[in-house]
Amino acid sequence: MGATMVFDLEVWFEDPESKTLARADQRDIAAFETEYRVGFEDARKTMPITFFRYLGWSALRRRGMAPASKADRDKWLDNVISVEPLDADGKPVTEDSEIATADPTPPAAQTTSTSGQL
């Protein structure tokens, strides 16, 4: 795992028109490993939904876009319908693509809608 390990994520909320981009990095991965007591590679393989939902919450929490407490996190996650890792082209990962993990440049800190408006 390199020093620039990042995951670009697309976080979809209960409102079908609302999604937010998040960038998780080693701070978020370390927090996950500490809380769940499981290593990064094992988490990606054995509990990918929990892993990516946690990374999405943690990355947005650091930007002030998600609550900090565990109780509030659980309530907030109830309104999150999906957290999708993105590939190097910024598209959701499929079986034929790979999760982008190398570019440490932060994505735009904005919420977008599916209608293309920022």
C-alpha positions in Angstrom: 0.0 0.0 0.0 1.6 3.2 -1.2 1.7 6.6 0.5 -0.8 8.0 -2.0 -3.5 5.3 -1.5 -6.9 6.9 -2.2 -10.4 5.8 -3.2 -12.7 8.0 -5.1 -16.2 7.2 -4.2 -19.7 8.2 -5.3 -22.1 8.4 -2.4 -25.8 8.2 -3.3 -28.5 9.4 -0.8 -32.2 8.5 -0.4 -33.0 11.3 -2.8 -32.5 9.7 -6.2 -31.2 13.0 -7.6 -28.5 13.4 -5.0 -25.0 12.1 -5.0 -21.7 13.4 -3.6 -18.2 12.6 -4.5 -15.8 11.6 -1.7 -12.1 10.8 -1.6 -11.1 8.4 1.1 -7.4 8.1 1.9 -5.1 6.3 4.4 -6.7 8.2 7.4 -10.1 6.7 6.5 -8.6 3.2 5.9 -6.7 3.3 9.2 -9.9 4.4 11.1 -11.8 1.4 9.5 -9.0 -1.0 10.4 -9.0 0.2 14.0 -12.8 0.1 14.5 -13.4 -3.2 12.7 -10.1 -4.9 13.6 -9.6 -6.2 10.1 -6.9 -5.4 7.6 -7.5 -3.3 4.4 -7.1 -6.2 1.9 -9.3 -8.6 4.0 -12.0 -5.9 4.3 -12.1 -5.3 0.6 -12.5 -9.0 -0.1 -14.8 -10.1 2.8 -16.9 -7.1 3.6 -16.8 -4.7 0.7 -20.2 -3.0 1.3 -19.4 -2.2 4.9 -15.9 -1.1 3.9 -16.9 1.3 1.2 -19.8 2.7 3.2 -17.5 3.4 6.1 -14.9 5.0 3.8 -17.6 7.2 2.3 -18.8 8.3 5.7 -15.3 8.9 7.0 -14.2 11.0 4.0 -17.3 13.1 4.1 -17.0 13.5 7.9 -13.5 15.0 7.5 -15.1 17.6 5.0 -17.8 18.4 7.5 -20.5 16.8 5.3 -21.3 13.9 7.7 -21.7 13.5 11.5 -18.8 12.6 13.7 -20.4 10.4 16.4 -21.0 6.7 15.8 -24.7 7.0 16.8 -25.2 9.8 14.3 -23.2 8.0 11.7 -25.6 5.1 11.8 -28.6 7.4 11.4 -26.8 9.2 8.5 -26.0 5.9 6.8 -29.7 5.0 6.9 -30.1 7.7 4.3 -27.2 6.5 2.1 -28.5 4.0 -0.5 -25.1 3.3 -2.2 -21.4 4.0 -2.0 -19.7 3.0 -5.2 -15.9 3.0 -5.8 -14.9 4.8 -9.0 -12.4 3.7 -11.6 -9.6 5.9 -13.0 -12.1 7.5 -15.4 -14.5 8.5 -12.6 -17.0 5.8 -13.5 -18.5 3.1 -11.1 -16.3 0.0 -10.9 -17.5 -3.0 -12.8 -16.1 -6.5 -13.1 -14.1 -5.3 -16.0 -12.6 -2.2 -14.4 -10.3 -1.6 -11.5 -10.7 0.7 -8.5 -8.6 3.8 -8.9 -6.2 4.1 -6.0 -3.2 6.1 -7.2 -3.9 9.8 -7.9 -3.9 11.8 -4.7 -5.4 15.0 -6.3 -8.7 15.7 -4.4 -11.9 15.6 -6.5 -14.1 18.7 -6.6 -15.7 19.2 -3.2 -19.2 19.5 -4.5 -22.5 17.7 -4.5 -23.9 16.9 -7.9 -27.3 15.8 -9.1 -27.9 13.1 -11.7 -29.3 15.8 -14.0 -25.8 17.0 -14.5 -26.2 20.2 -12.5 -23.5 21.0 -9.9 
